[in-house]
Amino acid sequence: MVDWKALDWSKIRISYNDVMNTNEDRLEELHQRYYFWCDCNHCHDVKRNMVMSSIICGNKSCSAPVYIDNKEDVDSPVGPCSQCGFSDFDPSIRSKYDEVVKFSREQIRSMENNNCFYLDICKKILELQEDLFHKFNVWRAKALDCGFEAAIGVSMFDTAKTFGTENIDAIKFYYGGQHPTYGMLLLKIGKICDFLGDIKESLHYLQQAEPILHTGLGPMHSAYKELLELQHKVQEEIRYTPMLEKIGKGYIGM
C-alpha cells in the first residue's frame, strides 16, 4: 500500500493473473489471453525473478536464497551465495534441480488446471524439494499452497497447519503484506488452530489477518465478518479457560 499526494492513473497496475508464477509464465499468459506484453515493476524485478528459481545455501548457518539459472549445461557450477559466498555445491545439484522443477511444474499445473488438489502428489513434490528448494522458490511455495488446500479438503488439519505456517513467509513475499490472499491464509490458519484447540495461536493469526482483510475486502465482506466472530469466540475462550480450570480443580479437590 502506497500513499500518493496526487492520484496518477498511469502508474496504477492491475494484476490480471497470479503473481505467484514465474516471470515467463506470467508474460506468456498475458500475451496469449490479453494480447499485450506486460512491463510492470514485477516483470522487471530481476532480484524477485532470481528468488523464484532459488535453492538453499550449502552453508547451514546462511538462510539466503541462492539463484540457480536455467543454463542448458547441467555441469555448470552453481553459486556463489550472494550473502556468505558459499560455492561448494554438489556438481549434480543443477541436474537434480532441473528434474524436480520439471516434475513439480507438470504436477502443479495439472492440479491447478483441474482445480483439484491431491495430498499424496503434493507430499511427493515437497519430499523431492526438501533440503534443495529455498522457501521462496516459486515451485516450493506453490506446492505448499496446493498441499494446504488438499489437506483441508480431506480434513487433515494438522497437516494443513504445517503446510500453511511453513508457507507464510513465501505468500507474504509474493503477494505483499497487505494483500487479501495473505490475509486469507492467516484467517484459514487461525480457523485450523481453533479447531485443533490451539486457541492462543489461533488468536495470533486472526489478529494479524484482521487489518489486512478489513482493508482488502472491506468490513461488510463475509470473510471479514467470519473473522470477527471467530476472533470474539477465541478471545472469550482464552478469557474464561483459566477460570474454568480453577473451578475444575476445586471440584476435583472436593
CYANA upper distance limits for C-alpha pairs under 8 A (distance plus 0.5 A):
  1 MET  CA    178 GLN  CA      7.31
  8 ASP  CA     12 ILE  CA      7.64
 13 ARG  CA     40 CYS  CA      7.63
 15 SER  CA     19 VAL  CA      7.76
 16 TYR  CA     30 LEU  CA      7.92
 17 ASN  CA     26 ARG  CA      7.49
 17 ASN  CA     29 GLU  CA      8.48
 17 ASN  CA     30 LEU  CA      8.09
 18 ASP  CA     26 ARG  CA      8.08
 19 VAL  CA     26 ARG  CA      7.88
 19 VAL  CA    174 TYR  CA      7.21
 19 VAL  CA    175 TYR  CA      7.46
 20 MET  CA    138 VAL  CA      7.11
 20 MET  CA    142 LYS  CA      8.12
 20 MET  CA    174 TYR  CA      6.31
 20 MET  CA    175 TYR  CA      7.90
 21 ASN  CA     25 ASP  CA      6.82
 21 ASN  CA     26 ARG  CA      6.70
 21 ASN  CA    138 VAL  CA      7.12
 22 THR  CA     26 ARG  CA      6.75
 22 THR  CA     49 ASN  CA      7.54
 22 THR  CA     52 MET  CA      7.25
 22 THR  CA    138 VAL  CA      7.62
 23 ASN  CA     27 LEU  CA      6.65
 23 ASN  CA     43 CYS  CA      6.56
 23 ASN  CA     49 ASN  CA      7.00
 24 GLU  CA     28 GLU  CA      6.55
 25 ASP  CA     29 GLU  CA      6.56
 26 ARG  CA     30 LEU  CA      6.63
 27 LEU  CA     31 HIS  CA      6.64
 27 LEU  CA     37 TRP  CA      6.81
 27 LEU  CA     38 CYS  CA      6.84
 27 LEU  CA     43 CYS  CA      8.37
 28 GLU  CA     32 GLN  CA      6.60
 29 GLU  CA     33 ARG  CA      6.42
 29 GLU  CA     34 TYR  CA      8.39
 30 LEU  CA     34 TYR  CA      5.74
 30 LEU  CA     35 TYR  CA      7.02
 30 LEU  CA     36 PHE  CA      6.87
 30 LEU  CA     37 TRP  CA      7.30
 30 LEU  CA     38 CYS  CA      7.75
 31 HIS  CA     35 TYR  CA      4.84
 31 HIS  CA     36 PHE  CA      5.33
 31 HIS  CA     37 TRP  CA      6.14
 38 CYS  CA     43 CYS  CA      7.54
 39 ASP  CA     43 CYS  CA      6.46
 39 ASP  CA     44 HIS  CA      7.39
 40 CYS  CA     44 HIS  CA      7.17
 41 ASN  CA     45 ASP  CA      6.46
 42 HIS  CA     48 ARG  CA      7.92
 45 ASP  CA     49 ASN  CA      6.85
 46 VAL  CA     50 MET  CA      6.68
 47 LYS  CA     51 VAL  CA      6.77
 48 ARG  CA     52 MET  CA      7.01
 49 ASN  CA     53 SER  CA      7.61
 50 MET  CA     54 SER  CA      7.14
 50 MET  CA     67 TYR  CA      6.06
 50 MET  CA     68 ILE  CA      8.21
 50 MET  CA     69 ASP  CA      8.32
 51 VAL  CA     65 PRO  CA      6.91
 51 VAL  CA     66 VAL  CA      8.00
 51 VAL  CA     67 TYR  CA      6.75
 51 VAL  CA    136 PHE  CA      6.90
 51 VAL  CA    137 ASN  CA      6.64
 51 VAL  CA    138 VAL  CA      8.45
 52 MET  CA    136 PHE  CA      6.90
 52 MET  CA    137 ASN  CA      5.00
 52 MET  CA    138 VAL  CA      5.27
 52 MET  CA    139 TRP  CA      8.24
 53 SER  CA     67 TYR  CA      6.43
 53 SER  CA     68 ILE  CA      6.42
 53 SER  CA     69 ASP  CA      7.52
 53 SER  CA    137 ASN  CA      5.97
 53 SER  CA    138 VAL  CA      7.38
 54 SER  CA     65 PRO  CA      5.93
 54 SER  CA     66 VAL  CA      5.54
 54 SER  CA     67 TYR  CA      4.90
 54 SER  CA     68 ILE  CA      6.09
 54 SER  CA    133 PHE  CA      6.88
 54 SER  CA    134 HIS  CA      6.18
 54 SER  CA    136 PHE  CA      7.81
 54 SER  CA    137 ASN  CA      5.84
 55 ILE  CA     65 PRO  CA      6.28
 55 ILE  CA     66 VAL  CA      5.69
 55 ILE  CA     67 TYR  CA      7.02
 55 ILE  CA     68 ILE  CA      7.37
 55 ILE  CA    132 LEU  CA      6.00
 55 ILE  CA    133 PHE  CA      4.84
 55 ILE  CA    134 HIS  CA      4.99
 55 ILE  CA    137 ASN  CA      7.63
 56 ILE  CA     63 SER  CA      7.73
 56 ILE  CA     64 ALA  CA      7.70
 56 ILE  CA     65 PRO  CA      6.19
 56 ILE  CA     66 VAL  CA      6.68
 56 ILE  CA    131 ASP  CA      7.43
 56 ILE  CA    132 LEU  CA      6.11
 56 ILE  CA    133 PHE  CA      6.22
 56 ILE  CA    134 HIS  CA      5.16
 57 CYS  CA     62 CYS  CA      6.84
 57 CYS  CA     63 SER  CA      7.19
 57 CYS  CA     64 ALA  CA      6.89
 57 CYS  CA     65 PRO  CA      6.81
 57 CYS  CA     66 VAL  CA      6.32
 57 CYS  CA     81 CYS  CA      7.14
 57 CYS  CA     86 PHE  CA      7.67
 58 GLY  CA     62 CYS  CA      8.38
 58 GLY  CA     86 PHE  CA      7.12
 58 GLY  CA     87 SER  CA      8.20
 58 GLY  CA     88 ASP  CA      7.82
 58 GLY  CA     89 PHE  CA      7.05
 59 ASN  CA     84 CYS  CA      8.33
 59 ASN  CA     86 PHE  CA      6.86
 62 CYS  CA     83 GLN  CA      8.27
 62 CYS  CA     84 CYS  CA      7.37
 64 ALA  CA     81 CYS  CA      7.97
 64 ALA  CA     82 SER  CA      8.34
 64 ALA  CA     83 GLN  CA      6.94
 65 PRO  CA     81 CYS  CA      8.08
 65 PRO  CA    134 HIS  CA      6.36
 65 PRO  CA    136 PHE  CA      8.02
 66 VAL  CA     79 GLY  CA      7.00
 66 VAL  CA     80 PRO  CA      8.01
 66 VAL  CA     81 CYS  CA      5.88
 66 VAL  CA     82 SER  CA      7.68
 66 VAL  CA    134 HIS  CA      8.36
 67 TYR  CA     78 VAL  CA      8.36
 67 TYR  CA     79 GLY  CA      7.46
 67 TYR  CA     81 CYS  CA      8.35
 68 ILE  CA     78 VAL  CA      6.69
 68 ILE  CA     79 GLY  CA      7.77
 68 ILE  CA     94 ARG  CA      7.97
 71 LYS  CA     76 SER  CA      7.85
 74 VAL  CA     92 SER  CA      8.11
 74 VAL  CA     94 ARG  CA      6.10
 74 VAL  CA     95 SER  CA      5.79
 75 ASP  CA     91 PRO  CA      6.95
 75 ASP  CA     92 SER  CA      7.58
 75 ASP  CA     94 ARG  CA      7.61
 75 ASP  CA     95 SER  CA      8.20
 76 SER  CA     94 ARG  CA      8.10
 77 PRO  CA     89 PHE  CA      8.22
 77 PRO  CA     91 PRO  CA      7.35
 77 PRO  CA     94 ARG  CA      8.41
 78 VAL  CA     87 SER  CA      7.31
 78 VAL  CA     89 PHE  CA      7.14
 78 VAL  CA     93 ILE  CA      8.46
 78 VAL  CA     94 ARG  CA      7.69
 79 GLY  CA     85 GLY  CA      8.36
 79 GLY  CA     86 PHE  CA      7.60
 79 GLY  CA     87 SER  CA      5.60
 79 GLY  CA     89 PHE  CA      8.20
 80 PRO  CA     85 GLY  CA      5.64
 80 PRO  CA     86 PHE  CA      5.77
 80 PRO  CA     87 SER  CA      4.79
 81 CYS  CA     85 GLY  CA      5.07
 81 CYS  CA     86 PHE  CA      5.63
 81 CYS  CA     87 SER  CA      6.96
 89 PHE  CA     93 ILE  CA      7.44
 92 SER  CA     96 LYS  CA      6.73
 93 ILE  CA     97 TYR  CA      6.46
 94 ARG  CA     98 ASP  CA      6.67
 95 SER  CA     99 GLU  CA      6.77
 96 LYS  CA    100 VAL  CA      6.81
 97 TYR  CA    101 VAL  CA      6.56
 97 TYR  CA    132 LEU  CA      8.04
 98 ASP  CA    102 LYS  CA      6.64
 99 GLU  CA    103 PHE  CA      6.84
100 VAL  CA    104 SER  CA      6.44
100 VAL  CA    125 ILE  CA      8.28
100 VAL  CA    128 LEU  CA      6.98
100 VAL  CA    129 GLN  CA      7.24
101 VAL  CA    105 ARG  CA      6.39
101 VAL  CA    139 TRP  CA      7.63
102 LYS  CA    106 GLU  CA      6.71
103 PHE  CA    107 GLN  CA      6.69
103 PHE  CA    125 ILE  CA      8.07
104 SER  CA    108 ILE  CA      6.39
104 SER  CA    125 ILE  CA      6.42
104 SER  CA    139 TRP  CA      7.11
104 SER  CA    143 ALA  CA      8.05
105 ARG  CA    109 ARG  CA      6.38
105 ARG  CA    139 TRP  CA      7.60
106 GLU  CA    110 SER  CA      6.68
107 GLN  CA    111 MET  CA      6.80
107 GLN  CA    121 ILE  CA      8.05
108 ILE  CA    112 GLU  CA      6.55
108 ILE  CA    142 LYS  CA      7.94
108 ILE  CA    143 ALA  CA      7.34
108 ILE  CA    146 CYS  CA      8.11
109 ARG  CA    113 ASN  CA      6.41
110 SER  CA    114 ASN  CA      6.75
111 MET  CA    115 ASN  CA      6.21
111 MET  CA    116 CYS  CA      5.73
111 MET  CA    117 PHE  CA      5.86
111 MET  CA    118 TYR  CA      8.06
112 GLU  CA    116 CYS  CA      7.17
112 GLU  CA    117 PHE  CA      7.93
117 PHE  CA    122 CYS  CA      8.35
117 PHE  CA    146 CYS  CA      6.53
117 PHE  CA    147 GLY  CA      7.66
117 PHE  CA    149 GLU  CA      7.47
117 PHE  CA    150 ALA  CA      5.57
118 TYR  CA    122 CYS  CA      6.83
118 TYR  CA    146 CYS  CA      8.45
118 TYR  CA    147 GLY  CA      7.85
118 TYR  CA    150 ALA  CA      6.14
119 LEU  CA    123 LYS  CA      6.59
119 LEU  CA    147 GLY  CA      6.14
119 LEU  CA    150 ALA  CA      5.64
119 LEU  CA    151 ALA  CA      6.59
120 ASP  CA    124 LYS  CA      6.75
121 ILE  CA    125 ILE  CA      6.76
122 CYS  CA    126 LEU  CA      6.68
122 CYS  CA    143 ALA  CA      6.47
122 CYS  CA    144 LEU  CA      7.85
122 CYS  CA    146 CYS  CA      7.20
122 CYS  CA    147 GLY  CA      5.67
123 LYS  CA    127 GLU  CA      6.48
123 LYS  CA    147 GLY  CA      7.57
124 LYS  CA    128 LEU  CA      6.82
125 ILE  CA    129 GLN  CA      6.78
125 ILE  CA    143 ALA  CA      7.33
126 LEU  CA    130 GLU  CA      6.45
126 LEU  CA    140 ARG  CA      7.58
126 LEU  CA    143 ALA  CA      7.12
126 LEU  CA    144 LEU  CA      7.89
129 GLN  CA    133 PHE  CA      5.87
129 GLN  CA    140 ARG  CA      7.53
133 PHE  CA    137 ASN  CA      6.62
133 PHE  CA    140 ARG  CA      7.02
134 HIS  CA    140 ARG  CA      7.87
135 LYS  CA    140 ARG  CA      6.79
135 LYS  CA    141 ALA  CA      7.23
135 LYS  CA    167 ASN  CA      8.01
135 LYS  CA    169 ASP  CA      8.47
135 LYS  CA    170 ALA  CA      7.03
136 PHE  CA    140 ARG  CA      7.53
136 PHE  CA    141 ALA  CA      6.95
136 PHE  CA    169 ASP  CA      8.22
136 PHE  CA    170 ALA  CA      5.63
136 PHE  CA    173 PHE  CA      8.11
137 ASN  CA    141 ALA  CA      6.78
138 VAL  CA    142 LYS  CA      6.59
139 TRP  CA    143 ALA  CA      6.46
140 ARG  CA    144 LEU  CA      6.73
141 ALA  CA    145 ASP  CA      6.64
141 ALA  CA    167 ASN  CA      6.72
141 ALA  CA    170 ALA  CA      6.61
141 ALA  CA    171 ILE  CA      7.75
142 LYS  CA    146 CYS  CA      6.61
143 ALA  CA    147 GLY  CA      6.53
144 LEU  CA    148 PHE  CA      6.42
144 LEU  CA    163 PHE  CA      6.05
144 LEU  CA    164 GLY  CA      7.65
144 LEU  CA    166 GLU  CA      8.31
144 LEU  CA    167 ASN  CA      6.85
145 ASP  CA    149 GLU  CA      6.96
145 ASP  CA    163 PHE  CA      7.84
145 ASP  CA    164 GLY  CA      7.68
145 ASP  CA    167 ASN  CA      7.71
146 CYS  CA    150 ALA  CA      6.58
147 GLY  CA    151 ALA  CA      6.45
147 GLY  CA    160 ALA  CA      7.74
147 GLY  CA    163 PHE  CA      7.19
148 PHE  CA    152 ILE  CA      6.85
148 PHE  CA    159 THR  CA      8.08
148 PHE  CA    160 ALA  CA      5.25
148 PHE  CA    161 LYS  CA      8.04
148 PHE  CA    163 PHE  CA      5.90
148 PHE  CA    164 GLY  CA      6.28
149 GLU  CA    153 GLY  CA      6.65
149 GLU  CA    160 ALA  CA      7.79
150 ALA  CA    154 VAL  CA      7.09
150 ALA  CA    160 ALA  CA      8.42
151 ALA  CA    155 SER  CA      6.61
151 ALA  CA    156 MET  CA      5.51
151 ALA  CA    157 PHE  CA      6.97
151 ALA  CA    159 THR  CA      6.73
151 ALA  CA    160 ALA  CA      5.55
152 ILE  CA    156 MET  CA      6.42
152 ILE  CA    157 PHE  CA      6.49
152 ILE  CA    160 ALA  CA      6.40
156 MET  CA    160 ALA  CA      6.79
157 PHE  CA    161 LYS  CA      6.47
157 PHE  CA    192 ILE  CA      6.80
157 PHE  CA    196 LEU  CA      8.08
158 ASP  CA    162 THR  CA      6.84
158 ASP  CA    196 LEU  CA      8.20
159 THR  CA    163 PHE  CA      6.76
160 ALA  CA    164 GLY  CA      6.40
160 ALA  CA    192 ILE  CA      8.42
161 LYS  CA    165 THR  CA      6.48
161 LYS  CA    189 ILE  CA      6.67
161 LYS  CA    192 ILE  CA      7.14
161 LYS  CA    193 CYS  CA      7.88
162 THR  CA    166 GLU  CA      6.59
163 PHE  CA    167 ASN  CA      6.76
164 GLY  CA    168 ILE  CA      6.92
164 GLY  CA    185 LEU  CA      7.73
164 GLY  CA    189 ILE  CA      7.04
165 THR  CA    189 ILE  CA      7.83
167 ASN  CA    171 ILE  CA      6.70
168 ILE  CA    172 LYS  CA      6.70
168 ILE  CA    182 TYR  CA      8.25
168 ILE  CA    185 LEU  CA      8.15
168 ILE  CA    186 LEU  CA      8.40
169 ASP  CA    173 PHE  CA      6.58
170 ALA  CA    174 TYR  CA      6.71
171 ILE  CA    175 TYR  CA      6.45
171 ILE  CA    176 GLY  CA      8.02
171 ILE  CA    181 THR  CA      8.40
171 ILE  CA    182 TYR  CA      6.57
172 LYS  CA    176 GLY  CA      5.32
172 LYS  CA    177 GLY  CA      5.79
172 LYS  CA    182 TYR  CA      6.44
173 PHE  CA    177 GLY  CA      8.14
175 TYR  CA    179 HIS  CA      6.37
175 TYR  CA    181 THR  CA      7.59
175 TYR  CA    182 TYR  CA      7.25
176 GLY  CA    182 TYR  CA      7.78
177 GLY  CA    182 TYR  CA      7.09
177 GLY  CA    183 GLY  CA      8.50
177 GLY  CA    212 ILE  CA      8.25
178 GLN  CA    182 TYR  CA      7.66
178 GLN  CA    183 GLY  CA      7.83
178 GLN  CA    212 ILE  CA      5.82
178 GLN  CA    215 THR  CA      8.44
178 GLN  CA    216 GLY  CA      7.72
179 HIS  CA    183 GLY  CA      6.97
179 HIS  CA    212 ILE  CA      7.30
179 HIS  CA    216 GLY  CA      6.98
180 PRO  CA    184 MET  CA      6.39
180 PRO  CA    212 ILE  CA      6.92
180 PRO  CA    213 LEU  CA      6.29
180 PRO  CA    216 GLY  CA      5.83
180 PRO  CA    217 LEU  CA      7.33
181 THR  CA    185 LEU  CA      6.82
182 TYR  CA    186 LEU  CA      6.99
182 TYR  CA    209 ALA  CA      8.45
183 GLY  CA    187 LEU  CA      6.73
183 GLY  CA    208 GLN  CA      8.15
183 GLY  CA    209 ALA  CA      5.19
183 GLY  CA    210 GLU  CA      8.04
183 GLY  CA    212 ILE  CA      6.01
183 GLY  CA    213 LEU  CA      6.27
184 MET  CA    188 LYS  CA      6.59
184 MET  CA    209 ALA  CA      7.54
184 MET  CA    213 LEU  CA      7.92
185 LEU  CA    189 ILE  CA      6.71
186 LEU  CA    190 GLY  CA      6.56
186 LEU  CA    205 TYR  CA      5.87
186 LEU  CA    206 LEU  CA      7.04
186 LEU  CA    208 GLN  CA      7.54
186 LEU  CA    209 ALA  CA      5.98
187 LEU  CA    191 LYS  CA      6.72
187 LEU  CA    205 TYR  CA      7.06
187 LEU  CA    206 LEU  CA      6.11
187 LEU  CA    209 ALA  CA      6.31
187 LEU  CA    227 LEU  CA      7.35
188 LYS  CA    192 ILE  CA      6.71
189 ILE  CA    193 CYS  CA      6.60
189 ILE  CA    202 SER  CA      7.75
189 ILE  CA    205 TYR  CA      7.32
190 GLY  CA    194 ASP  CA      6.73
190 GLY  CA    201 GLU  CA      7.76
190 GLY  CA    202 SER  CA      4.70
190 GLY  CA    203 LEU  CA      7.16
190 GLY  CA    204 HIS  CA      8.04
190 GLY  CA    205 TYR  CA      5.60
190 GLY  CA    206 LEU  CA      5.93
191 LYS  CA    195 PHE  CA      6.76
191 LYS  CA    202 SER  CA      7.14
191 LYS  CA    230 LEU  CA      8.19
192 ILE  CA    196 LEU  CA      6.69
192 ILE  CA    202 SER  CA      8.07
193 CYS  CA    197 GLY  CA      6.67
193 CYS  CA    198 ASP  CA      5.43
193 CYS  CA    199 ILE  CA      6.91
193 CYS  CA    201 GLU  CA      6.92
193 CYS  CA    202 SER  CA      5.39
194 ASP  CA    198 ASP  CA      6.00
194 ASP  CA    199 ILE  CA      5.63
194 ASP  CA    201 GLU  CA      8.46
194 ASP  CA    202 SER  CA      5.88
194 ASP  CA    234 VAL  CA      7.90
198 ASP  CA    202 SER  CA      6.55
199 ILE  CA    203 LEU  CA      6.68
199 ILE  CA    234 VAL  CA      6.53
199 ILE  CA    237 GLU  CA      8.04
199 ILE  CA    238 ILE  CA      7.42
200 LYS  CA    204 HIS  CA      6.85
200 LYS  CA    234 VAL  CA      8.28
200 LYS  CA    238 ILE  CA      7.52
201 GLU  CA    205 TYR  CA      7.11
202 SER  CA    206 LEU  CA      6.69
202 SER  CA    234 VAL  CA      7.97
203 LEU  CA    207 GLN  CA      6.44
203 LEU  CA    231 GLN  CA      6.88
203 LEU  CA    234 VAL  CA      6.93
203 LEU  CA    235 GLN  CA      7.66
204 HIS  CA    208 GLN  CA      7.03
205 TYR  CA    209 ALA  CA      6.71
206 LEU  CA    210 GLU  CA      6.58
206 LEU  CA    227 LEU  CA      7.35
206 LEU  CA    231 GLN  CA      6.83
207 GLN  CA    211 PRO  CA      8.17
207 GLN  CA    231 GLN  CA      8.14
208 GLN  CA    212 ILE  CA      7.90
209 ALA  CA    213 LEU  CA      6.63
210 GLU  CA    214 HIS  CA      6.49
210 GLU  CA    224 TYR  CA      7.80
210 GLU  CA    227 LEU  CA      7.57
210 GLU  CA    228 LEU  CA      8.20
211 PRO  CA    215 THR  CA      6.71
212 ILE  CA    216 GLY  CA      6.40
213 LEU  CA    217 LEU  CA      5.67
213 LEU  CA    218 GLY  CA      7.12
213 LEU  CA    223 ALA  CA      8.45
213 LEU  CA    224 TYR  CA      6.56
214 HIS  CA    218 GLY  CA      5.23
214 HIS  CA    219 PRO  CA      5.89
214 HIS  CA    224 TYR  CA      7.00
215 THR  CA    219 PRO  CA      8.42
217 LEU  CA    221 HIS  CA      6.47
217 LEU  CA    224 TYR  CA      7.70
218 GLY  CA    224 TYR  CA      7.69
219 PRO  CA    224 TYR  CA      6.58
219 PRO  CA    225 LYS  CA      7.48
220 MET  CA    224 TYR  CA      7.52
220 MET  CA    225 LYS  CA      7.31
221 HIS  CA    225 LYS  CA      6.85
222 SER  CA    226 GLU  CA      6.57
223 ALA  CA    227 LEU  CA      6.68
224 TYR  CA    228 LEU  CA      6.87
225 LYS  CA    229 GLU  CA      6.80
226 GLU  CA    230 LEU  CA      6.67
227 LEU  CA    231 GLN  CA      6.41
228 LEU  CA    232 HIS  CA      6.61
229 GLU  CA    233 LYS  CA      6.76
230 LEU  CA    234 VAL  CA      6.61
231 GLN  CA    235 GLN  CA      6.60
232 HIS  CA    236 GLU  CA      6.71
233 LYS  CA    237 GLU  CA      6.78
234 VAL  CA    238 ILE  CA      6.68
235 GLN  CA    239 ARG  CA      6.58
236 GLU  CA    240 TYR  CA      6.64
237 GLU  CA    241 THR  CA      6.22
238 ILE  CA    242 PRO  CA      8.08
239 ARG  CA    243 MET  CA      8.38
240 TYR  CA    244 LEU  CA      6.70
241 THR  CA    245 GLU  CA      6.62
242 PRO  CA    246 LYS  CA      6.76
243 MET  CA    247 ILE  CA      6.80
244 LEU  CA    248 GLY  CA      6.53
245 GLU  CA    249 LYS  CA      6.66
246 LYS  CA    250 GLY  CA      6.60
247 ILE  CA    251 TYR  CA      6.61
248 GLY  CA    252 ILE  CA      6.73
249 LYS  CA    253 GLY  CA      6.56
250 GLY  CA    254 MET  CA      6.86
